[in-house]
Amino acid sequence: MNALARTLQALLFLAPEPVPPKDLADATGAWEDEVGEALRELGEALDGHGIALREVGGGWTLVSDPAAEDAARRLLARPRTPALTPAQAETLAIVAYLQPVSRPEVARIRGVASESAASALVERGLMEEAGRSQFGAVLYRTTPLFLKLFGLRSLDELPDPAQWDPSPDEQTALRDRLLRAGEERAGAPAAGGG
Amino acid sequence: MASPEVSRLDLDLDVFAGPFDLLLALILREELDLLEVDLAEIVLAYLDHLQARDELDLEAATEFLVLIAALLELKSRLMLPGEELEELDALAPAEAAEELLERMLAYARFRGAGGWLAARHEEQQASLFRKAPLPGELRRVPVDAAQAAYTPDVLGQALGGLLRTPPALDLRHLGPPRVSVADRLAVLRRLLARGTFGFEEAVRGADRQTVAVTVFALLELYKRGEAGWEQKEPFGEITVRAGDAPPAATEDDDGAATP
């Protein structure tokens, strides 16, 4: 491992947050492409060690090896954070893909009010308020912590959501079912109630 | 229901002439379009009405405020494009199904994405990050600026007068009472020995505590029959004269506690 790679390892060991390549270059006085090369070297050198090099949220950081998780959680007395509830996961997905997005918009897509899921996500630091829509509704966006905890380099790394769209067959089936239900309702005024 | 003063408020607007409560009824039954009613005119009419009456009935005024505020909110909702959803009932079945389908498709996409995020969250928890004591924005200070704070000059300036010992506080005024009834008894007896005297004379230049103790001493002398006094008017001069009994023999008998 060359001198720059060793220095970078020391810096990342000390840094409590992911460090952007530019900051690493500024601190070491090296060029950014040299830093990039040294980071590659460091990543390879750490292979098989108890820590690994990761790029998350636009910066570089050292993380503990997954094999050490149980021991690390016992040492730090830090249990896993609770899993996302389905409501939180859906709300977070809408915000992650459509941000900035207003709360009424989230509610419109989910079909139910999402206040408590949204405030829980804000509480967990995964998303934050990003101003107001033209109608005065709160807008949400994801936080750097979101990228860090989900191991994402940037929002571009989110997978294409079209993969979860229902297939054309499923869509047709759904449409037929809805149309039938609608016609039945229109054909039975008593049920409609006015 | 509306108080007579508000409900009978006579209005003469572009689109309506009559009492206020009729206007309300028409708006609520949607026989009159609220968008065409000039609410400012109603407020002006009410203000004119108040001026003519020349007195403010608080209950009626409150009620008017509540009603006009409700109308304003209703009207502003009608004027602004709402964020509320269109009622599906208002659409034809085919349109409704189409709309519902759109929503369900969009929802399916994000439900899937949510599932992916939840799984990713679980999976990523296997690797732990170093935890920082301070948020980043508080630590990002250039080394130069951080060093400057440690020069002795900066510290000295910051400490300033704190290094000097302040003068000790004078607590003498907090000491125990130094004037005793016995002392004042002695003073009064000395004055009585010379004859009649004014109370002012006995306490000239004394502090409040001495004046109060002197009053006690005088009462004590009166009780023992050694002295009497006259005061012609409230707050007037008190003239103290000798009583019938002879002065007590002992100087150190303060007598204050004995009945």
HADDOCK unambig.tbl for C-alpha pairs under 7 A between the chains (distance, minus, plus):
assign (segid A and resid 16 and name CA) (segid B and resid 130 and name CA) 5.37 0.50 0.50
assign (segid A and resid 16 and name CA) (segid B and resid 131 and name CA) 5.85 0.50 0.50
assign (segid A and resid 16 and name CA) (segid B and resid 132 and name CA) 5.05 0.50 0.50
assign (segid A and resid 62 and name CA) (segid B and resid 129 and name CA) 7.00 0.50 0.50
assign (segid A and resid 63 and name CA) (segid B and resid 127 and name CA) 5.71 0.50 0.50
assign (segid A and resid 63 and name CA) (segid B and resid 128 and name CA) 5.49 0.50 0.50
assign (segid A and resid 63 and name CA) (segid B and resid 129 and name CA) 5.14 0.50 0.50
assign (segid A and resid 64 and name CA) (segid B and resid 127 and name CA) 5.15 0.50 0.50
assign (segid A and resid 64 and name CA) (segid B and resid 128 and name CA) 5.24 0.50 0.50
assign (segid A and resid 64 and name CA) (segid B and resid 129 and name CA) 6.76 0.50 0.50
assign (segid A and resid 65 and name CA) (segid B and resid 127 and name CA) 5.87 0.50 0.50
assign (segid A and resid 66 and name CA) (segid B and resid 126 and name CA) 4.71 0.50 0.50
assign (segid A and resid 66 and name CA) (segid B and resid 127 and name CA) 5.02 0.50 0.50
assign (segid A and resid 69 and name CA) (segid B and resid 126 and name CA) 5.55 0.50 0.50
assign (segid A and resid 69 and name CA) (segid B and resid 127 and name CA) 6.54 0.50 0.50
assign (segid A and resid 80 and name CA) (segid B and resid 125 and name CA) 6.87 0.50 0.50
assign (segid A and resid 83 and name CA) (segid B and resid 118 and name CA) 6.79 0.50 0.50
assign (segid A and resid 83 and name CA) (segid B and resid 122 and name CA) 6.64 0.50 0.50
assign (segid A and resid 84 and name CA) (segid B and resid 118 and name CA) 5.62 0.50 0.50
assign (segid A and resid 89 and name CA) (segid B and resid 114 and name CA) 4.28 0.50 0.50
assign (segid A and resid 89 and name CA) (segid B and resid 115 and name CA) 6.49 0.50 0.50
assign (segid A and resid 89 and name CA) (segid B and resid 117 and name CA) 6.43 0.50 0.50
assign (segid A and resid 89 and name CA) (segid B and resid 118 and name CA) 5.86 0.50 0.50
assign (segid A and resid 90 and name CA) (segid B and resid 110 and name CA) 5.82 0.50 0.50
assign (segid A and resid 90 and name CA) (segid B and resid 111 and name CA) 5.28 0.50 0.50
assign (segid A and resid 90 and name CA) (segid B and resid 114 and name CA) 4.34 0.50 0.50
assign (segid A and resid 92 and name CA) (segid B and resid 114 and name CA) 6.80 0.50 0.50
assign (segid A and resid 93 and name CA) (segid B and resid 110 and name CA) 5.85 0.50 0.50
assign (segid A and resid 93 and name CA) (segid B and resid 113 and name CA) 5.61 0.50 0.50
assign (segid A and resid 93 and name CA) (segid B and resid 114 and name CA) 4.92 0.50 0.50
assign (segid A and resid 93 and name CA) (segid B and resid 117 and name CA) 6.99 0.50 0.50
assign (segid A and resid 94 and name CA) (segid B and resid 110 and name CA) 5.99 0.50 0.50
assign (segid A and resid 109 and name CA) (segid B and resid 103 and name CA) 6.14 0.50 0.50
assign (segid A and resid 109 and name CA) (segid B and resid 106 and name CA) 6.47 0.50 0.50
assign (segid A and resid 109 and name CA) (segid B and resid 107 and name CA) 5.58 0.50 0.50
assign (segid A and resid 110 and name CA) (segid B and resid 107 and name CA) 5.79 0.50 0.50
assign (segid A and resid 149 and name CA) (segid B and resid 121 and name CA) 6.74 0.50 0.50
assign (segid A and resid 149 and name CA) (segid B and resid 124 and name CA) 6.55 0.50 0.50
assign (segid A and resid 150 and name CA) (segid B and resid 120 and name CA) 6.11 0.50 0.50
assign (segid A and resid 150 and name CA) (segid B and resid 121 and name CA) 5.43 0.50 0.50
assign (segid A and resid 150 and name CA) (segid B and resid 124 and name CA) 5.95 0.50 0.50
assign (segid A and resid 151 and name CA) (segid B and resid 124 and name CA) 6.30 0.50 0.50
assign (segid A and resid 161 and name CA) (segid B and resid 109 and name CA) 6.16 0.50 0.50
assign (segid A and resid 161 and name CA) (segid B and resid 113 and name CA) 6.18 0.50 0.50
assign (segid A and resid 162 and name CA) (segid B and resid 109 and name CA) 6.62 0.50 0.50
assign (segid A and resid 164 and name CA) (segid B and resid 108 and name CA) 6.77 0.50 0.50
assign (segid A and resid 164 and name CA) (segid B and resid 109 and name CA) 4.87 0.50 0.50
assign (segid A and resid 164 and name CA) (segid B and resid 112 and name CA) 5.24 0.50 0.50
assign (segid A and resid 165 and name CA) (segid B and resid 105 and name CA) 6.48 0.50 0.50
assign (segid A and resid 165 and name CA) (segid B and resid 108 and name CA) 6.13 0.50 0.50
assign (segid A and resid 165 and name CA) (segid B and resid 109 and name CA) 4.88 0.50 0.50
assign (segid A and resid 166 and name CA) (segid B and resid 105 and name CA) 6.80 0.50 0.50
assign (segid A and resid 166 and name CA) (segid B and resid 108 and name CA) 6.95 0.50 0.50
assign (segid A and resid 175 and name CA) (segid B and resid 97 and name CA) 6.94 0.50 0.50
assign (segid A and resid 175 and name CA) (segid B and resid 101 and name CA) 6.30 0.50 0.50
assign (segid A and resid 178 and name CA) (segid B and resid 97 and name CA) 5.29 0.50 0.50
assign (segid A and resid 179 and name CA) (segid B and resid 93 and name CA) 6.90 0.50 0.50
assign (segid A and resid 179 and name CA) (segid B and resid 94 and name CA) 6.14 0.50 0.50
assign (segid A and resid 179 and name CA) (segid B and resid 97 and name CA) 5.55 0.50 0.50
assign (segid A and resid 182 and name CA) (segid B and resid 93 and name CA) 4.84 0.50 0.50
assign (segid A and resid 182 and name CA) (segid B and resid 97 and name CA) 6.62 0.50 0.50
assign (segid A and resid 183 and name CA) (segid B and resid 93 and name CA) 6.14 0.50 0.50
assign (segid A and resid 186 and name CA) (segid B and resid 93 and name CA) 6.85 0.50 0.50
